[in-house]
Amino acid sequence: MHSTIYMPGQKTARIDITGSGCSMIQELAGLVSEITFQEFFVPLTQNKIFLGAEKAGCHLACPVPMAVVKASEAALTLALPKDVAMRFES
């Protein structure tokens, strides 16, 4: 799966999610194609990426919506472009 975030304007990030075999992620990609700077200053329950993930039926622990949020924040200079990882250890 690939998520490409780019900025066509100063305050808008374009979201392009491709290459996933998951039907829910494919639906999410169709629901969320861009996000504006201002849309990050709403409560979590009103964030359009998470609303799209809910509508698409994504699992609660799906890392894709969070990755799209993180990449969008970095593209809009709301967060540093730092790697994020989840690791399970026994």
C-alpha positions in Angstrom: 0.0 0.0 0.0 1.2 3.5 -0.8 0.0 6.8 0.5 1.2 9.9 -1.2 0.5 13.3 0.3 1.3 16.5 -1.6 0.2 20.1 -1.4 -1.5 21.6 -4.4 -2.0 24.8 -2.3 -0.5 26.2 0.8 -3.2 25.1 3.1 -4.5 21.9 1.4 -2.9 18.5 1.3 -4.0 16.0 -1.5 -4.2 12.4 -0.3 -3.6 9.5 -2.8 -3.9 6.0 -1.3 -3.1 3.2 -3.7 -1.9 -0.4 -3.9 -4.0 -1.9 -1.1 -5.8 -5.1 -1.6 -8.1 -4.2 1.3 -11.6 -3.2 0.2 -12.0 -0.9 3.2 -8.8 1.0 2.5 -9.9 1.3 -1.2 -13.1 2.8 0.0 -11.3 5.1 2.4 -9.2 6.3 -0.5 -12.3 7.2 -2.4 -13.8 9.1 0.6 -10.7 11.1 1.6 -8.8 12.8 -1.3 -7.7 16.0 0.4 -7.7 17.8 3.8 -7.2 21.4 4.7 -5.0 23.0 7.3 -8.1 24.1 9.2 -9.6 20.5 9.3 -6.9 19.5 11.8 -8.3 21.9 14.4 -11.5 20.0 15.1 -12.2 17.3 17.7 -11.0 13.8 16.8 -14.5 12.6 16.3 -15.0 15.2 13.6 -11.7 14.7 11.7 -12.6 13.8 8.1 -9.9 11.1 7.8 -11.2 9.2 10.8 -14.8 9.8 9.7 -13.9 8.3 6.3 -12.2 5.3 8.0 -15.4 4.7 10.1 -17.6 5.0 7.0 -15.4 2.6 5.1 -15.6 0.1 7.9 -11.9 0.2 8.9 -11.0 -1.8 12.0 -10.4 0.2 15.1 -6.7 -0.8 15.2 -6.1 -0.2 11.4 -2.8 1.9 11.2 -3.7 3.4 7.8 -5.9 6.3 9.0 -3.3 7.3 11.5 -0.6 7.1 8.9 -2.6 9.4 6.6 -3.1 11.8 9.4 0.6 11.8 10.3 1.7 12.3 6.6 -0.9 15.0 6.1 0.2 16.9 9.2 3.9 16.7 8.0 2.9 17.9 4.5 1.1 20.9 6.0 4.0 21.6 8.4 1.8 20.8 11.4 4.2 18.1 12.5 7.7 17.0 11.9 8.2 14.3 9.2 9.5 11.6 11.6 9.2 7.9 11.1 6.6 6.0 13.2 6.8 2.3 14.0 4.8 -0.2 16.0 6.7 -3.3 17.2 5.5 -6.2 19.2 8.0 -8.0 21.5 7.4 -11.2 23.4 
